[in-house]
Amino acid sequence: MSKYQVLSESTPNLPWQDAPKNLQGPIWRYSNNPIIERNPVPGIARIFNSAVVPWHDGGFIGVFRAETTATLPHLRVGRSADGINWTIADRPIDFKDENEKSWNPYYAYDPRVTKIGESYYVTWCTEFHGPAIGLARTDNFVNFTRLENPFIPFNRNGVLFPRKIDGEYAILSRASDNGHTPFGDIFLSRSKDLVYWGKHRHVMERGGSGWWQGLKIGAGPTPIETSEGWLVFYHGVCNTCNGYVYSLGGAILDLENPAIVKYRSRNYLLTPEMPYEEVGFVPNVIFPCATLQDAKTGRIAIYYGAADSTVALAFTTVDLAIDFIKSTTESIGRDQTDGKG
Ligand code: BMA
C-alpha cells in the first residue's frame, strides 16, 4: 500500500523494472535504454521527445517526434504491446481542421498526449510564424482534428491537465523566443472551450535554488493527479560554457489551483550521466514528455528524449517521487503566489 495515491486510471501492465539496490535518487533508468535507437525507420534519423498513453487491450500508443534525414521534425503515431518495443507509422500524422481540410504544420515537435474524458489531445510545438503551441484531438489515433492554436507565438512546452479544474480546461506553457530561448518560466492558462484561453498565472520561475534549472524551465509530461497534488515532472536547463544541460525536475501543484506550487525540489531528480544522454545530436539532454502510472501499485514509468537522438525510459514510484520532492523543497519564495505577481 503506498503512502500517496495516484488518482487516475490504472495501468497494471506498464513497463517496469525494480529499483537497483544502490539507488541514489528517486528515479532509475531502464537497463536496456535507449528503447528507440537512431535511424529507427527508413528516412528517419532520430526519434526522441515523444509521448505515449495506454491503449486498448493492454497495449500502448503514442505520438512520436520523428526527424527526417533533412533534419525536419514531424509527428508520427507509434504502437506497442509492451510500452518498450514500438512500431512507428511509415508516414506523418495527417492533420485536418474542423472542416476536414488539410492543416499540416511545416514543422512539429515535442508532442504531449493527454486523455481528457474519452478523447486524446495532442499538444506540440508547431510552426505558426515561429514556434507556438499546436493542439489537436483524436479518438482513434487515425484521424487528428486540429483546434485553434491556443497562443500567439512564441511559445513551447504546452501541456494540458487531464481533467477540467473548476469547470475549465487548464494548460501549462512557456513563453519563449524564435530561437534557443535563453530564458523561460512555466505559466498556467485556462479555457472553457479549448479555444479561448485566459486567466494566465505564473506558476514557477527558473532558478528555484538550483543552477541546474537556472536558465529556463518547461513543463514535461501531463501532470499526474495524486492525493498530495498534481505531480509534475519538468525539464530544467543550466547554461554552461559548453552549452545547455537539460535535467529532470519535480514539483507538486495544488489540486484545485495549480498556479500554487506546494513543493518544488531544489535538486534535480535525474541529470545526464549515461553515454546516450551525454553524447548525441545535442549532448546532455534529458527531456521528459510522458509518463504511465498505475494507481494500484503507485508505479510510474517516465519516457524521455535522450540527447535529441533516442527515446529512453526510467522508473519511479509515487512515494519515492513525492517524498524526494518534499524533502528537498527548500523555500518556495516567489513561486508561492497566486500568479498575479
Ligand atoms: C529545446 C527543444 C527540444 C530539445 C532541446 C534540446 O529547445 O528544441 O526539442 O530537446 O531544445 O536541444
Boltz pocket constraint, residues with backbone or C-beta under 6 A from the ligand:
constraints:
  - pocket:
      binder: B
      contacts: [[A, 49], [A, 109], [A, 110], [A, 179], [A, 180], [A, 246], [A, 282], [A, 285], [A, 287], [A, 305], [A, 308]]
      max_distance: 6.0
